[in-house]
Amino acid sequence: MTHDWIINVLTDLRSFSQRNGLDALAERLEDTIRVAETEIAGRKADSDEDAGPHDGEASRAGAGPGDTDDDDGAGGAGRLH
């Protein structure tokens, strides 16, 4: 699953902020978008390096059914900090 959807969400939030005069928030979201793009690109690069024949094992230690990559400690709630 790709993580590109988060860029779309952050971009929508930035646009809303700009339209509603929330300039500081819009600036912060612009920074956040850049961080997200960098981290997503890094994950893709890591995935490409790890790509190869697997013996049916999970691609990372501890991965199991229903395990997700969103280890934000929010229990899947996706809270913003």
Backbone hydrogen bonds, N-H to C=O, Kabsch-Sander energy under -0.5 kcal/mol:
donor,donor_aa,acceptor,acceptor_aa,energy
6,I,3,H,-1.5
7,I,4,D,-1.1
8,N,4,D,-1.2
9,V,5,W,-2.0
10,L,6,I,-2.6
11,T,7,I,-2.5
12,D,8,N,-2.2
13,L,9,V,-2.3
14,R,10,L,-2.4
15,S,11,T,-2.5
16,F,12,D,-2.4
17,S,13,L,-2.4
18,Q,14,R,-2.5
19,R,15,S,-2.5
20,N,16,F,-1.5
21,G,18,Q,-1.2
22,L,17,S,-2.9
23,D,21,G,-1.3
26,A,22,L,-2.5
27,E,23,D,-2.4
28,R,24,A,-2.2
29,L,25,L,-2.6
30,E,26,A,-1.9
31,D,27,E,-1.9
32,T,28,R,-2.3
33,I,29,L,-2.7
34,R,30,E,-1.8
35,V,31,D,-2.2
36,A,32,T,-2.7
37,E,33,I,-2.7
38,T,34,R,-2.2
39,E,35,V,-2.7
40,I,36,A,-2.8
41,A,37,E,-2.3
42,G,38,T,-2.1
43,R,39,E,-2.3
44,K,40,I,-2.4
45,A,41,A,-2.3
46,D,42,G,-2.4
47,S,43,R,-2.5
48,D,44,K,-2.4
49,E,45,A,-2.0
50,D,46,D,-1.8
51,A,47,S,-1.1
63,A,60,R,-1.9
67,D,64,G,-2.4
71,D,69,D,-1.6
72,D,70,D,-1.5
77,A,74,A,-1.6
